[in-house]
Amino acid sequence: MFASFKSFVSDFVDGGKHPSQFGEDDYRLAAAALLVHAAAIDGEMSSSERAKLRVVIKLLFTLEDAATDELIEKATAAEHESVDLYHFTHLLNRALDEPGRARIIEMMWEIVFADGGRDELEDNLLWRAADLLGVSPRERIELRRRIGGENLEQSDQGDQSDQGDRAGPWGGR
């Protein structure tokens, strides 16, 4: 799964695109904006979330420190300007295969759990992002369990909230 995603990144970088230029149609900017959103959705980005965000982005896209900082800065601005997740997820759906899209959800869980837990806003964000990226509820929950270190008994409560959020806040899809 990660190999195909890394291959895509490698092709992208080797294809002549300068790694420190992140245009609006760059899937790296879309992915980073979703990660920034996951880190900030609960009101404030903690220092542990900020550190995890930086590490995840730097490693994922094999960027130097300056390019990592530039991408996070541009992603933060794009996230603040965005009115919904669709623009980001649409771009990622076009650029990534199924394992790559699941990897985005996995990284979002890594950011969410960086501060030691998760809340309803984060759960809802991951549900919506996974749905828009075509990641199944089962895979989203499995990724949450694995990243969060949950066992089946602990996550039964969280799964009940997953059941309730399927209709979304407006009662339908």
MDTraj code that builds the backbone (N, CA, C; nanometers):
import mdtraj as md
import numpy as np

residues = "MET PHE ALA SER PHE LYS SER PHE VAL SER ASP PHE VAL ASP GLY GLY LYS HIS PRO SER GLN PHE GLY GLU ASP ASP TYR ARG LEU ALA ALA ALA ALA LEU LEU VAL HIS ALA ALA ALA ILE ASP GLY GLU MET SER SER SER GLU ARG ALA LYS LEU ARG VAL VAL ILE LYS LEU LEU PHE THR LEU GLU ASP ALA ALA THR ASP GLU LEU ILE GLU LYS ALA THR ALA ALA GLU HIS GLU SER VAL ASP LEU TYR HIS PHE THR HIS LEU LEU ASN ARG ALA LEU ASP GLU PRO GLY ARG ALA ARG ILE ILE GLU MET MET TRP GLU ILE VAL PHE ALA ASP GLY GLY ARG ASP GLU LEU GLU ASP ASN LEU LEU TRP ARG ALA ALA ASP LEU LEU GLY VAL SER PRO ARG GLU ARG ILE GLU LEU ARG ARG ARG ILE GLY GLY GLU ASN LEU GLU GLN SER ASP GLN GLY ASP GLN SER ASP GLN GLY ASP ARG ALA GLY PRO TRP GLY GLY ARG".split()
xyz = np.array([
    [0.0836, -0.1189, 0.0000],
    [0.0000, 0.0000, 0.0000],
    [0.0878, 0.1248, 0.0000],
    [0.1797, 0.1317, 0.0937],
    [0.2647, 0.2494, 0.1038],
    [0.3592, 0.2580, -0.0151],
    [0.3984, 0.1419, -0.0702],
    [0.4914, 0.1398, -0.1832],
    [0.4322, 0.2105, -0.3048],
    [0.3029, 0.1858, -0.3323],
    [0.2415, 0.2510, -0.4483],
    [0.2308, 0.4010, -0.4275],
    [0.2042, 0.4412, -0.3035],
    [0.1940, 0.5829, -0.2717],
    [0.3311, 0.6492, -0.2853],
    [0.4335, 0.5825, -0.2327],
    [0.5688, 0.6353, -0.2405],
    [0.6163, 0.6416, -0.3860],
    [0.5753, 0.5420, -0.4654],
    [0.6090, 0.5418, -0.6068],
    [0.5475, 0.6623, -0.6764],
    [0.4239, 0.6922, -0.6413],
    [0.3566, 0.8083, -0.6988],
    [0.4317, 0.9357, -0.6620],
    [0.4708, 0.9464, -0.5359],
    [0.5461, 1.0634, -0.4904],
    [0.6776, 1.0718, -0.5663],
    [0.7447, 0.9595, -0.5806],
    [0.8721, 0.9558, -0.6504],
    [0.8558, 0.9983, -0.7963],
    [0.7534, 0.9464, -0.8615],
    [0.7262, 0.9852, -1.0002],
    [0.6999, 1.1338, -1.0103],
    [0.6283, 1.1866, -0.9140],
    [0.5921, 1.3271, -0.9137],
    [0.7163, 1.4138, -0.9018],
    [0.8038, 1.3796, -0.8084],
    [0.9251, 1.4569, -0.7866],
    [1.0215, 1.4390, -0.9029],
    [1.0403, 1.3152, -0.9488],
    [1.1319, 1.2896, -1.0587],
    [1.0800, 1.3452, -1.1906],
    [0.9516, 1.3723, -1.1976],
    [0.8911, 1.4226, -1.3197],
    [0.9202, 1.5685, -1.3463],
    [1.0059, 1.6306, -1.2672],
    [1.0451, 1.7677, -1.2958],
    [0.9753, 1.8719, -1.2115],
    [0.8816, 1.8349, -1.1289],
    [0.8131, 1.9332, -1.0458],
    [0.9045, 1.9675, -0.9296],
    [0.9380, 2.0908, -0.9153],
    [1.0249, 2.1333, -0.8063],
    [0.9545, 2.1083, -0.6741],
    [1.0195, 2.0373, -0.5795],
    [0.9519, 1.9963, -0.4569],
    [0.9094, 2.1112, -0.3668],
    [0.9608, 2.2307, -0.3872],
    [0.9209, 2.3398, -0.2991],
    [0.8219, 2.4355, -0.3653],
    [0.7611, 2.3950, -0.4747],
    [0.6582, 2.4753, -0.5380],
    [0.5276, 2.3985, -0.5284],
    [0.4350, 2.4504, -0.4503],
    [0.3105, 2.3799, -0.4240],
    [0.1941, 2.4617, -0.4792],
    [0.1522, 2.4263, -0.6008],
    [0.0413, 2.4960, -0.6638],
    [-0.0918, 2.4499, -0.6079],
    [-0.1966, 2.5223, -0.6417],
    [-0.3304, 2.4907, -0.5923],
    [-0.3772, 2.3521, -0.6359],
    [-0.3265, 2.3033, -0.7478],
    [-0.3675, 2.1719, -0.7971],
    [-0.2708, 2.0609, -0.7565],
    [-0.1794, 2.0901, -0.6663],
    [-0.0812, 1.9929, -0.6186],
    [-0.1452, 1.9055, -0.5113],
    [-0.1456, 1.7745, -0.5348],
    [-0.2092, 1.6836, -0.4396],
    [-0.1414, 1.6903, -0.3030],
    [-0.0123, 1.7275, -0.2992],
    [0.0577, 1.7392, -0.1709],
    [-0.0021, 1.8508, -0.0870],
    [-0.0417, 1.9583, -0.1512],
    [-0.1056, 2.0684, -0.0800],
    [-0.2412, 2.0244, -0.0263],
    [-0.3165, 1.9499, -0.1062],
    [-0.4472, 1.8999, -0.0623],
    [-0.4323, 1.8055, 0.0570],
    [-0.3365, 1.7136, 0.0489],
    [-0.3138, 1.6197, 0.1594],
    [-0.2705, 1.6938, 0.2847],
    [-0.1780, 1.7864, 0.2699],
    [-0.1295, 1.8625, 0.3856],
    [-0.2412, 1.9476, 0.4471],
    [-0.3295, 2.0034, 0.3636],
    [-0.4412, 2.0838, 0.4154],
    [-0.5352, 1.9973, 0.4993],
    [-0.5604, 1.8741, 0.4557],
    [-0.6434, 1.7837, 0.5367],
    [-0.5750, 1.7510, 0.6690],
    [-0.4450, 1.7332, 0.6659],
    [-0.3713, 1.7047, 0.7886],
    [-0.3717, 1.8251, 0.8830],
    [-0.3571, 1.9439, 0.8284],
    [-0.3648, 2.0664, 0.9092],
    [-0.5036, 2.0781, 0.9713],
    [-0.6048, 2.0494, 0.8927],
    [-0.7435, 2.0562, 0.9423],
    [-0.7637, 1.9573, 1.0574],
    [-0.7096, 1.8373, 1.0436],
    [-0.7205, 1.7365, 1.1499],
    [-0.6504, 1.7830, 1.2772],
    [-0.5388, 1.8515, 1.2618],
    [-0.4634, 1.8990, 1.3780],
    [-0.5327, 2.0150, 1.4488],
    [-0.6070, 2.0959, 1.3742],
    [-0.6641, 2.2184, 1.4310],
    [-0.8133, 2.2113, 1.4590],
    [-0.8807, 2.1043, 1.4224],
    [-1.0265, 2.1016, 1.4284],
    [-1.0815, 2.1118, 1.5708],
    [-1.0049, 2.0675, 1.6686],
    [-1.0546, 2.0722, 1.8056],
    [-1.0268, 2.2062, 1.8731],
    [-0.9962, 2.3077, 1.7944],
    [-0.9836, 2.4425, 1.8472],
    [-0.8429, 2.4981, 1.8472],
    [-0.7464, 2.4147, 1.8792],
    [-0.6095, 2.4626, 1.8842],
    [-0.5152, 2.3485, 1.8490],
    [-0.4124, 2.3813, 1.7742],
    [-0.3142, 2.2809, 1.7385],
    [-0.2122, 2.2717, 1.8529],
    [-0.2096, 2.1570, 1.9184],
    [-0.1161, 2.1381, 2.0293],
    [0.0258, 2.1255, 1.9758],
    [0.1230, 2.1407, 2.0636],
    [0.2624, 2.1282, 2.0204],
    [0.2914, 1.9861, 1.9715],
    [0.2288, 1.8864, 2.0338],
    [0.2495, 1.7486, 1.9879],
    [0.1872, 1.7264, 1.8504],
    [0.0700, 1.7867, 1.8256],
    [0.0077, 1.7764, 1.6928],
    [0.0925, 1.8482, 1.5883],
    [0.1433, 1.9646, 1.6242],
    [0.2270, 2.0417, 1.5312],
    [0.3537, 1.9622, 1.4958],
    [0.4159, 1.9024, 1.5954],
    [0.5374, 1.8241, 1.5717],
    [0.5075, 1.7014, 1.4850],
    [0.3978, 1.6319, 1.5146],
    [0.3602, 1.5137, 1.4369],
    [0.3278, 1.5530, 1.2931],
    [0.2578, 1.6631, 1.2752],
    [0.2233, 1.7142, 1.1422],
    [0.3508, 1.7355, 1.0601],
    [0.4478, 1.7997, 1.1201],
    [0.5726, 1.8292, 1.0508],
    [0.6455, 1.7004, 1.0107],
    [0.6538, 1.6052, 1.1030],
    [0.7231, 1.4789, 1.0761],
    [0.6515, 1.4011, 0.9657],
    [0.5195, 1.3918, 0.9755],
    [0.4420, 1.3146, 0.8776],
    [0.4578, 1.3745, 0.7382],
    [0.4449, 1.5045, 0.7263],
    [0.4555, 1.5702, 0.5949],
    [0.5969, 1.5585, 0.5395],
    [0.6964, 1.5805, 0.6240],
    [0.8351, 1.5728, 0.5787],
    [0.8687, 1.4327, 0.5277],
    [0.8282, 1.3305, 0.6024],
    [0.8579, 1.1932, 0.5620],
    [0.7760, 1.1492, 0.4421],
    [0.6488, 1.1820, 0.4419],
    [0.5614, 1.1388, 0.3334],
    [0.6088, 1.1887, 0.1981],
    [0.6436, 1.3151, 0.1931],
    [0.6795, 1.3759, 0.0653],
    [0.8301, 1.3907, 0.0466],
    [0.9088, 1.3320, 0.1385],
    [1.0552, 1.3389, 0.1351],
    [1.1035, 1.4809, 0.1036],
    [1.0663, 1.5723, 0.1913],
    [1.0980, 1.7138, 0.1744],
    [1.2100, 1.7561, 0.2682],
    [1.2813, 1.8580, 0.2279],
    [1.3786, 1.9238, 0.3159],
    [1.3001, 2.0091, 0.4158],
    [1.3691, 2.0573, 0.5189],
    [1.3030, 2.1356, 0.6234],
    [1.2317, 2.2592, 0.5679],
    [1.2994, 2.3333, 0.4819],
    [1.2403, 2.4568, 0.4280],
    [1.1152, 2.4271, 0.3445],
    [1.1220, 2.3223, 0.2624],
    [1.0062, 2.2855, 0.1801],
    [0.8917, 2.2358, 0.2681],
    [0.9238, 2.1638, 0.3748],
    [0.8208, 2.1174, 0.4689],
    [0.7501, 2.2366, 0.5307],
    [0.8285, 2.3350, 0.5755],
    [0.7701, 2.4553, 0.6364],
    [0.6833, 2.5315, 0.5359],
    [0.7317, 2.5395, 0.4117],
    [0.6558, 2.6083, 0.3071],
    [0.5227, 2.5380, 0.2805],
    [0.5277, 2.4045, 0.2719],
    [0.4054, 2.3290, 0.2459],
    [0.3061, 2.3444, 0.3608],
    [0.3531, 2.3382, 0.4834],
    [0.2635, 2.3545, 0.5989],
    [0.2035, 2.4944, 0.6000],
    [0.2834, 2.5943, 0.5679],
    [0.2337, 2.7321, 0.5628],
    [0.1247, 2.7474, 0.4550],
    [0.1526, 2.6947, 0.3358],
    [0.0537, 2.7038, 0.2276],
    [-0.0709, 2.6198, 0.2577],
    [-0.0516, 2.5040, 0.3188],
    [-0.1645, 2.4184, 0.3542],
    [-0.2517, 2.4837, 0.4610],
    [-0.1890, 2.5509, 0.5554],
    [-0.2643, 2.6217, 0.6600],
    [-0.3481, 2.7329, 0.5978],
    [-0.2897, 2.8075, 0.5057],
    [-0.3641, 2.9134, 0.4375],
    [-0.4782, 2.8549, 0.3548],
    [-0.4517, 2.7472, 0.2826],
    [-0.5559, 2.6833, 0.2005],
    [-0.6680, 2.6290, 0.2881],
    [-0.6326, 2.5711, 0.4011],
    [-0.7330, 2.5167, 0.4935],
    [-0.8195, 2.6285, 0.5501],
    [-0.7594, 2.7427, 0.5832],
    [-0.8358, 2.8562, 0.6363],
    [-0.9314, 2.9144, 0.5320],
    [-0.8915, 2.9123, 0.4056],
    [-0.9730, 2.9674, 0.2975],
    [-1.0830, 2.8727, 0.2512],
    [-1.0685, 2.7464, 0.2801],
    [-1.1612, 2.6454, 0.2302],
    [-1.2934, 2.6478, 0.3071],
    [-1.4018, 2.6222, 0.2333],
    [-1.5332, 2.6152, 0.2977],
    [-1.5760, 2.4710, 0.3226],
    [-1.5085, 2.3762, 0.2589],
    [-1.5416, 2.2350, 0.2796],
    [-1.4215, 2.1479, 0.2442],
    [-1.4394, 2.0187, 0.2573],
    [-1.3322, 1.9235, 0.2296],
    [-1.3282, 1.8804, 0.0835],
    [-1.4328, 1.9095, 0.0090],
    [-1.4476, 1.8542, -0.1251],
    [-1.3315, 1.8894, -0.2178],
    [-1.2893, 2.0136, -0.2179],
    [-1.1804, 2.0548, -0.3078],
    [-1.0571, 1.9681, -0.2851],
    [-1.0220, 1.9468, -0.1600],
    [-0.9034, 1.8675, -0.1268],
    [-0.9235, 1.7205, -0.1618],
    [-1.0368, 1.6650, -0.1223],
    [-1.0593, 1.5223, -0.1461],
    [-1.0767, 1.4923, -0.2948],
    [-1.1383, 1.5837, -0.3684],
    [-1.1549, 1.5649, -0.5130],
    [-1.0178, 1.5549, -0.5806],
    [-0.9277, 1.6430, -0.5450],
    [-0.7933, 1.6420, -0.6015],
    [-0.7205, 1.5127, -0.5642],
    [-0.7350, 1.4691, -0.4393],
    [-0.6696, 1.3452, -0.3951],
    [-0.7291, 1.2232, -0.4638],
    [-0.8594, 1.2236, -0.4867],
    [-0.9233, 1.1120, -0.5577],
    [-0.8688, 1.0983, -0.6990],
    [-0.8401, 1.2094, -0.7633],
    [-0.7848, 1.2053, -0.8988],
    [-0.6392, 1.1615, -0.8996],
    [-0.5642, 1.1976, -0.7963],
    [-0.4205, 1.1752, -0.7962],
    [-0.3774, 1.0421, -0.7348],
    [-0.4571, 0.9867, -0.6423],
    [-0.4130, 0.8702, -0.5664],
    [-0.4997, 0.7486, -0.5930],
    [-0.4381, 0.6328, -0.5809],
    [-0.5134, 0.5081, -0.5887],
    [-0.5747, 0.4799, -0.4504],
    [-0.6488, 0.3715, -0.4407],
    [-0.7188, 0.3383, -0.3165],
    [-0.6238, 0.3270, -0.1963],
    [-0.5123, 0.2557, -0.2079],
    [-0.4201, 0.2496, -0.0931],
    [-0.3636, 0.3871, -0.0553],
    [-0.3403, 0.4717, -0.1532],
    [-0.2908, 0.6068, -0.1259],
    [-0.3926, 0.6890, -0.0498],
    [-0.5191, 0.6764, -0.0872],
    [-0.6255, 0.7498, -0.0167],
    [-0.6420, 0.6973, 0.1264],
    [-0.6286, 0.5661, 0.1428],
    [-0.6348, 0.5091, 0.2780],
    [-0.5168, 0.5588, 0.3610],
    [-0.4024, 0.5767, 0.2985],
    [-0.2842, 0.6283, 0.3695],
    [-0.3102, 0.7702, 0.4191],
    [-0.3838, 0.8509, 0.3438],
    [-0.4186, 0.9860, 0.3885],
    [-0.5013, 0.9777, 0.5169],
    [-0.5994, 0.8879, 0.5203],
    [-0.6817, 0.8694, 0.6407],
    [-0.5953, 0.8209, 0.7566],
    [-0.5042, 0.7301, 0.7277],
    [-0.4137, 0.6811, 0.8314],
    [-0.3317, 0.7964, 0.8909],
    [-0.2800, 0.8822, 0.8062],
    [-0.2009, 0.9959, 0.8542],
    [-0.2874, 1.0937, 0.9333],
    [-0.4112, 1.1109, 0.8906],
    [-0.5018, 1.1984, 0.9665],
    [-0.5222, 1.1423, 1.1070],
    [-0.5384, 1.0093, 1.1191],
    [-0.5506, 0.9479, 1.2521],
    [-0.4230, 0.9705, 1.3326],
    [-0.3065, 0.9618, 1.2675],
    [-0.1809, 0.9861, 1.3386],
    [-0.1785, 1.1268, 1.3974],
    [-0.2263, 1.2227, 1.3229],
    [-0.2317, 1.3611, 1.3713],
    [-0.3312, 1.3723, 1.4863],
    [-0.4494, 1.3133, 1.4694],
    [-0.5537, 1.3193, 1.5731],
    [-0.5021, 1.2615, 1.7050],
    [-0.4357, 1.1473, 1.6991],
    [-0.3899, 1.0813, 1.8210],
    [-0.2583, 1.1379, 1.8753],
    [-0.1981, 1.2346, 1.8071],
    [-0.0707, 1.2908, 1.8523],
    [-0.0815, 1.3555, 1.9899],
    [-0.1988, 1.4075, 2.0233],
    [-0.2148, 1.4718, 2.1547],
    [-0.2731, 1.3773, 2.2592],
    [-0.2784, 1.2486, 2.2275],
    [-0.3177, 1.1498, 2.3263],
    [-0.4630, 1.1055, 2.3226],
    [-0.5441, 1.1596, 2.2367],
    [-0.6835, 1.1170, 2.2314],
    [-0.7540, 1.1734, 2.1106],
    [-0.8846, 1.1546, 2.1117],
    [-0.9661, 1.2063, 2.0017],
    [-1.0978, 1.2549, 2.0587],
    [-1.1646, 1.3434, 1.9848],
    [-1.2948, 1.3920, 2.0292],
    [-1.3957, 1.3792, 1.9157],
    [-1.5180, 1.4205, 1.9412],
    [-1.6260, 1.4052, 1.8427],
    [-1.5989, 1.4812, 1.7136],
    [-1.5411, 1.6006, 1.7239],
    [-1.5111, 1.6772, 1.6029],
    [-1.4106, 1.6037, 1.5145],
    [-1.3102, 1.5471, 1.5773],
    [-1.2093, 1.4727, 1.5017],
    [-1.2692, 1.3467, 1.4406],
    [-1.3507, 1.2748, 1.5178],
    [-1.4182, 1.1560, 1.4645],
    [-1.5029, 1.1919, 1.3432],
    [-1.5776, 1.3010, 1.3535],
    [-1.6646, 1.3420, 1.2435],
    [-1.5833, 1.3821, 1.1211],
    [-1.4755, 1.4544, 1.1427],
    [-1.3887, 1.4934, 1.0311],
    [-1.3359, 1.3706, 0.9583],
    [-1.2875, 1.2726, 1.0332],
    [-1.2319, 1.1529, 0.9704],
    [-1.3395, 1.0733, 0.8994],
    [-1.4587, 1.0688, 0.9549],
    [-1.5698, 1.0015, 0.8880],
    [-1.5993, 1.0687, 0.7538],
    [-1.6096, 1.2026, 0.7547],
    [-1.6403, 1.2752, 0.6306],
    [-1.5286, 1.2613, 0.5283],
    [-1.4039, 1.2784, 0.5725],
    [-1.2905, 1.2685, 0.4797],
    [-1.2813, 1.1284, 0.4197],
    [-1.2967, 1.0270, 0.5040],
    [-1.2905, 0.8886, 0.4534],
    [-1.4019, 0.8639, 0.3529],
    [-1.5199, 0.9121, 0.3831],
    [-1.6329, 0.8948, 0.2920],
    [-1.6038, 0.9616, 0.1573],
    [-1.5538, 1.0835, 0.1595],
    [-1.5231, 1.1558, 0.0364],
    [-1.4064, 1.0937, -0.0410],
    [-1.3173, 1.0276, 0.0305],
    [-1.2026, 0.9632, -0.0346],
    [-1.2303, 0.8189, -0.0756],
    [-1.3500, 0.7699, -0.0450],
    [-1.3855, 0.6337, -0.0825],
    [-1.3200, 0.5276, 0.0052],
    [-1.2845, 0.5645, 0.1267],
    [-1.2289, 0.4694, 0.2223],
    [-1.3465, 0.4147, 0.3020],
    [-1.3605, 0.2841, 0.3061],
    [-1.4763, 0.2219, 0.3697],
    [-1.4797, 0.2500, 0.5196],
    [-1.6017, 0.2495, 0.5777],
    [-1.6121, 0.2663, 0.7234],
    [-1.5310, 0.1610, 0.7986],
    [-1.5316, 0.0392, 0.7495],
    [-1.4569, -0.0673, 0.8162],
    [-1.3071, -0.0368, 0.8172],
    [-1.2537, 0.0085, 0.7025],
    [-1.1114, 0.0399, 0.6963],
    [-1.0778, 0.1618, 0.7817],
    [-1.1650, 0.2626, 0.7817],
    [-1.1443, 0.3825, 0.8644],
    [-1.1373, 0.3442, 1.0119],
    [-1.2296, 0.2577, 1.0550],
    [-1.2330, 0.2153, 1.1954],
    [-1.1102, 0.1308, 1.2282],
    [-1.0716, 0.0422, 1.1364],
    [-0.9521, -0.0396, 1.1592],
    [-0.8276, 0.0476, 1.1692],
    [-0.8163, 0.1473, 1.0851],
    [-0.7024, 0.2392, 1.0925],
    [-0.7034, 0.3136, 1.2260],
    [-0.8198, 0.3586, 1.2689],
    [-0.8319, 0.4273, 1.3980],
    [-0.7869, 0.3361, 1.5111],
    [-0.8318, 0.2121, 1.5082],
    [-0.7941, 0.1163, 1.6136],
    [-0.6435, 0.0939, 1.6161],
    [-0.5857, 0.0754, 1.4985],
    [-0.4430, 0.0469, 1.4912],
    [-0.3602, 0.1672, 1.5361],
    [-0.3915, 0.2844, 1.4843],
    [-0.3143, 0.4045, 1.5175],
    [-0.3371, 0.4444, 1.6628],
    [-0.4611, 0.4314, 1.7094],
    [-0.4947, 0.4711, 1.8457],
    [-0.4610, 0.3677, 1.9507],
    [-0.4170, 0.2501, 1.9085],
    [-0.3829, 0.1457, 2.0032],
    [-0.5035, 0.0901, 2.0773],
    [-0.6194, 0.0943, 2.0124],
    [-0.7425, 0.0464, 2.0757],
    [-0.7569, -0.1035, 2.0551],
    [-0.8160, -0.1690, 2.1533],
    [-0.8558, -0.3069, 2.1316],
    [-1.0060, -0.3072, 2.1046],
    [-1.0627, -0.4208, 2.0743],
    [-1.2041, -0.4278, 2.0369],
    [-1.2970, -0.3761, 2.1460],
    [-1.2691, -0.4080, 2.2715],
    [-1.3566, -0.3642, 2.3804],
    [-1.3547, -0.2130, 2.3952],
    [-1.2365, -0.1519, 2.3853],
    [-1.2268, -0.0074, 2.3973],
    [-1.2980, 0.0630, 2.2838],
    [-1.2907, 0.0075, 2.1648],
    [-1.3429, 0.0784, 2.0485],
    [-1.4914, 0.0540, 2.0252],
    [-1.5528, -0.0389, 2.0980],
    [-1.6963, -0.0601, 2.0806],
    [-1.7743, 0.0679, 2.1062],
    [-1.7338, 0.1451, 2.2061],
    [-1.8008, 0.2718, 2.2330],
    [-1.7835, 0.3686, 2.1167],
    [-1.6612, 0.3792, 2.0640],
    [-1.6358, 0.4677, 1.9512],
    [-1.7115, 0.4261, 1.8272],
    [-1.7279, 0.2942, 1.8093],
    [-1.8001, 0.2461, 1.6930],
    [-1.9467, 0.2853, 1.6989],
    [-2.0032, 0.2960, 1.8185],
    [-2.1416, 0.3393, 1.8311],
    [-2.1566, 0.4826, 1.7820],
    [-2.0577, 0.5675, 1.8113],
    [-2.0660, 0.7044, 1.7595],
    [-2.0499, 0.7043, 1.6083],
    [-1.9715, 0.6087, 1.5549],
    [-1.9585, 0.5970, 1.4097],
    [-2.0928, 0.5614, 1.3477],
    [-2.1707, 0.4782, 1.4153],
    [-2.3018, 0.4398, 1.3641],
    [-2.3929, 0.5616, 1.3559],
    [-2.3877, 0.6454, 1.4573],
    [-2.4774, 0.7605, 1.4617],
    [-2.4412, 0.8698, 1.3634],
    [-2.3136, 0.8775, 1.3245],
    [-2.2747, 0.9893, 1.2393],
    [-2.2951, 0.9606, 1.0910],
    [-2.3415, 0.8443, 1.0569],
    [-2.3573, 0.8111, 0.9149],
    [-2.4558, 0.9039, 0.8448],
    [-2.5563, 0.9501, 0.9138],
    [-2.6538, 1.0386, 0.8507],
    [-2.5997, 1.1801, 0.8395],
    [-2.4937, 1.2112, 0.9116],
    [-2.4372, 1.3451, 0.9075],
    [-2.5229, 1.4432, 0.9846],
    [-2.4762, 1.5633, 1.0017],
    [-2.5480, 1.6603, 1.0847],
    [-2.6779, 1.7091, 1.0222],
    [-2.6983, 1.6846, 0.8926],
    [-2.8206, 1.7322, 0.8279],
    [-2.9159, 1.6188, 0.7956],
    [-2.8908, 1.5010, 0.8500],
    [-2.9849, 1.3907, 0.8371],
    [-2.9746, 1.3077, 0.7111],
    [-2.8823, 1.3330, 0.6250],
    [-2.8708, 1.2521, 0.5030],
    [-2.7379, 1.2688, 0.4382],
    [-2.7161, 1.1914, 0.3378],
    [-2.5885, 1.2003, 0.2663],
    [-2.5975, 1.2867, 0.1491],
])
top = md.Topology()
chain = top.add_chain()
for i, resn in enumerate(residues, 1):
    res = top.add_residue(resn, chain, resSeq=i)
    for name in ("N", "CA", "C"):
        top.add_atom(name, md.element.get_by_symbol(name[0]), res)
traj = md.Trajectory(xyz[None], top)
